[in-house]
Amino acid sequence: MSLAKKPWKIVLIVVAIILIAIGVTVAFVYPRNPTIYDPVVDYKSYVLANSSLTITVSATMAIDNPNFYPIVIESIALGVKYEGSSIATANIGELRFNSRSNTTQTRDVSITTTDQTTIQSIGLKIKTGQTIDMSFSGPAKIKVLSVHLDKDISFSKSFVIPNNS
C-alpha cells in the first residue's frame, strides 16, 4: 500500500513545483503600465511667413518603466489648441525606453498653422512680447512586448516668443 502512494506524492510535488515556476514567471513577464509624465515643452524657434506660422518646440518625455523589458511609444499625435481653437497636430515619432528605468528623451516638434486669424494673433503677441498659451492633447500609442496600450496625454504650456525682427 505504501508503494502505491509514493508515486502520487512525487507527482504532486512535481506539479506543485511546476505551478510555482509558472506563477513566478508570469509575475515577472506580465506587462505593467508605465508611468508617463506630462511632456516638458520649451520654445526653440519660429518662422512667420505670409501664409503660415511654424513654431518649433522641444518636447521632453519622461517615463518610469517598471517592466523587465523595454517599451516603445510608437507615436504620439497631439492636437494643438490656441485660444480654444484647434490649430495643428504635433507628431512625436517613435521613442524607446529601457527596462526597469526612469528615462527621459527629447524630440524637436514643429507646429504649423495656416489659419490667418491665429497667425495674426500670435504675430501680434510676438511683436508685443505677450505670453502665448497653448494646450496639447492626444493619444500615445504604446507597445509593451506585443501588447498595445493607449494613454491619453493632456497638458498646457505658456511661453513668450522673442521678437527677432
PESULSUL-V764367 format. One record per residue. RES is the residue in one letter. SS is DSSP state (h for helix, s for strand, l for the rest). OMEGA is omega in degrees with one decimal (* if undefined). D_LAST is the distance of its C-alpha to the last C-alpha in Angstrom with 1 decimal. Layout:
<<RES | SS | OMEGA | D_LAST> <RES | SS | OMEGA | D_LAST>>
//
This chain:
<<M | l | -179.8 | 99.1> <S | h | 176.6 | 96.8> <L | h | -179.4 | 96.1> <A | h | -178.8 | 94.8> <K | h | -177.9 | 92.4> <K | h | 179.7 | 90.8> <P | h | 179.0 | 88.9> <W | h | 177.3 | 87.3> <K | h | 179.4 | 86.1> <I | h | 178.4 | 84.5> <V | h | 179.2 | 82.9> <L | h | 178.6 | 81.5> <I | h | 179.0 | 80.1> <V | h | 178.7 | 78.4> <V | h | 179.4 | 77.0> <A | h | 178.8 | 75.7> <I | h | 178.8 | 74.1> <I | h | 179.6 | 72.4> <L | h | 177.5 | 71.1> <I | h | 178.8 | 69.7> <A | h | 177.6 | 68.0> <I | h | 179.7 | 66.5> <G | h | 179.2 | 65.3> <V | h | 179.3 | 63.6> <T | h | 179.9 | 62.0> <V | h | 179.7 | 60.6> <A | h | -179.8 | 59.3> <F | h | -173.8 | 57.2> <V | h | -176.3 | 56.1> <Y | l | -177.0 | 55.4> <P | l | 176.2 | 51.6> <R | l | 179.0 | 50.0> <N | l | 174.7 | 46.8> <P | l | 174.2 | 43.9> <T | s | 179.1 | 41.8> <I | s | -179.9 | 38.2> <Y | s | 178.6 | 35.8> <D | s | 179.3 | 32.7> <P | s | 173.0 | 29.8> <V | s | -176.9 | 27.2> <V | s | 179.0 | 23.8> <D | s | 178.5 | 20.7> <Y | s | 175.9 | 17.1> <K | s | -177.2 | 15.9> <S | s | 174.7 | 12.9> <Y | s | 173.1 | 11.6> <V | s | -179.7 | 11.2> <L | s | 177.7 | 10.6> <A | l | -179.1 | 12.6> <N | l | -173.4 | 14.8> <S | l | 179.9 | 17.7> <S | l | 175.5 | 16.9> <L | s | 176.0 | 14.9> <T | s | 175.9 | 15.8> <I | s | 177.4 | 15.6> <T | s | 177.9 | 17.3> <V | s | 171.4 | 19.4> <S | s | 179.4 | 22.3> <A | s | 179.2 | 25.6> <T | s | -179.6 | 28.4> <M | s | 174.9 | 31.8> <A | s | -178.8 | 34.9> <I | s | 171.8 | 38.4> <D | s | -177.0 | 41.8> <N | s | -178.8 | 44.2> <P | l | -174.4 | 47.8> <N | l | 178.9 | 49.4> <F | l | -179.6 | 51.3> <Y | l | -178.1 | 49.2> <P | l | 173.8 | 45.6> <I | s | -179.1 | 43.7> <V | s | 167.7 | 41.0> <I | s | -175.3 | 38.3> <E | s | 177.8 | 38.4> <S | s | 171.6 | 35.3> <I | s | 177.7 | 33.2> <A | s | -177.3 | 31.7> <L | s | 171.5 | 29.7> <G | s | -177.6 | 28.9> <V | s | 178.0 | 25.5> <K | s | 175.8 | 25.6> <Y | s | -177.0 | 22.9> <E | l | 174.6 | 24.5> <G | l | -178.7 | 27.8> <S | s | 175.1 | 27.0> <S | s | -177.9 | 27.1> <I | s | -176.0 | 23.9> <A | s | 170.9 | 24.6> <T | s | 177.7 | 26.9> <A | s | -179.1 | 25.9> <N | s | 174.9 | 28.5> <I | s | -176.2 | 29.4> <G | l | -175.5 | 31.9> <E | l | 176.8 | 35.2> <L | s | 178.4 | 35.6> <R | s | -178.9 | 38.8> <F | s | -176.8 | 40.2> <N | l | 179.0 | 43.2> <S | l | 174.5 | 46.5> <R | l | -177.9 | 47.4> <S | s | 170.6 | 44.0> <N | s | -169.6 | 40.9> <T | s | 172.4 | 38.0> <T | s | 175.3 | 34.3> <Q | s | -178.8 | 32.1> <T | s | 176.2 | 28.3> <R | s | 171.5 | 26.7> <D | s | -177.7 | 23.2> <V | s | 177.3 | 22.9> <S | s | 177.8 | 20.6> <I | s | -177.7 | 20.4> <T | s | 175.5 | 19.7> <T | s | 175.1 | 20.2> <T | l | 179.2 | 20.7> <D | l | -173.5 | 21.6> <Q | h | 178.4 | 19.7> <T | h | 178.6 | 20.5> <T | h | -179.5 | 19.1> <I | h | 179.9 | 15.9> <Q | h | -178.8 | 15.5> <S | h | 179.8 | 16.6> <I | h | 177.2 | 14.4> <G | h | 177.8 | 11.3> <L | h | 179.5 | 12.4> <K | h | 177.1 | 13.2> <I | h | -178.0 | 9.8> <K | h | -176.1 | 8.4> <T | h | 176.9 | 11.7> <G | l | -179.7 | 12.1> <Q | l | 179.1 | 15.3> <T | s | 176.6 | 17.4> <I | s | 179.8 | 17.8> <D | s | 176.8 | 21.4> <M | s | 174.5 | 22.8> <S | s | -176.4 | 26.4> <F | s | 174.8 | 27.9> <S | s | 178.3 | 31.5> <G | s | -177.1 | 33.7> <P | s | 169.6 | 36.6> <A | s | 178.2 | 36.9> <K | s | -174.3 | 39.6> <I | s | 177.2 | 41.5> <K | s | 176.1 | 44.4> <V | s | -168.2 | 47.0> <L | l | 177.2 | 49.7> <S | l | -179.9 | 50.3> <V | s | 179.1 | 49.7> <H | s | 178.6 | 46.6> <L | s | 172.6 | 45.0> <D | s | 177.0 | 42.3> <K | s | 177.8 | 40.3> <D | s | 178.3 | 37.9> <I | s | -180.0 | 34.7> <S | s | 178.8 | 32.8> <F | s | 178.1 | 30.2> <S | s | 179.0 | 27.1> <K | s | 174.4 | 23.9> <S | s | 176.3 | 21.4> <F | s | 176.3 | 18.0> <V | s | 177.3 | 14.8> <I | l | -179.1 | 11.7> <P | l | 179.0 | 9.1> <N | l | -176.8 | 5.7> <N | l | -175.6 | 3.8> <S | l | * | 0.0>>
//
